[in-house]
Amino acid sequence: MQTYVALLYSIVLGEGRRVVMSDLKAMAEGLGLNNPRTLVATGNLVFEAQETELAALEQRLEAAFAKTFGRHVDIIVRCADGWLRLAAGNPFPAESAEAADQVAVRVMRAPVPAETAAALEAYAGKDERLRIVGGDIWIVFSRETPSSRLFAAVSHRRLGVGTSRNWNTVRRLAKMVAE
């Protein structure tokens, strides 16, 4: 058995409707996934399953989500080792210790090339920083720039399927998969 982390791009189903994590857990159980558990109410699922290709798990989860909730949502899956590497690769440890909610990673389905960082720098505010590690985009957001242009710059349209999580969520998921 392998442990996996699944990240939902969105849990908003429509006006005033959000996915309830107990329903997401029940959906995972219905797929035969073992020991499904969620972290906070933002679409983070940890489970065990037979080792399989990540793309196959993503497709399976996305199809089940659409059937269960009536809407397609992109879901990105990483194996436990991959998630632990992602967490260990945080290029902003000092900033994460100081303001964990201001450090985020955009977890990408397909890795973005390292040279993408140079193009994204043009959108960074004066107190913002970014790095690409393993194809994922790490960003330190500024409290002084609450409407960061980086959010739009790292969108699906520009870079492909991805979803963001702050450092608090990344490390808590790492703890869950390490247990």
Stockholm file with secondary structure:
# STOCKHOLM 1.0

chainA/1-179         MQTYVALLYSIVLGEGRRVVMSDLKAMAEGLGLNNPRTLVATGNLVFEAQETELAALEQRLEAAFAKTFGRHVDIIVRCADGWLRLAAGNPFPAESAEAADQVAVRVMRAPVPAETAAALEAYAGKDERLRIVGGDIWIVFSRETPSSRLFAAVSHRRLGVGTSRNWNTVRRLAKMVAE
#=GR chainA/1-179 SS CEEEEEEESCCEEETTEECCHHHHHHHHHHTTCEEEEECTTTTEEEEEECCCCHHHHHHHHHHHHHHHHSSCCCEEEEEHHHHHHHHHTCSCHHHHHHCGGGEEEEEESSCCCTTHHHHHHTTCCTTCEEEEETTEEEEECCTTCSSCTHHHHTSHHHHCSEEEEEHHHHHHHHHHHHC
#=GC SS_cons         CEEEEEEESCCEEETTEECCHHHHHHHHHHTTCEEEEECTTTTEEEEEECCCCHHHHHHHHHHHHHHHHSSCCCEEEEEHHHHHHHHHTCSCHHHHHHCGGGEEEEEESSCCCTTHHHHHHTTCCTTCEEEEETTEEEEECCTTCSSCTHHHHTSHHHHCSEEEEEHHHHHHHHHHHHC
//
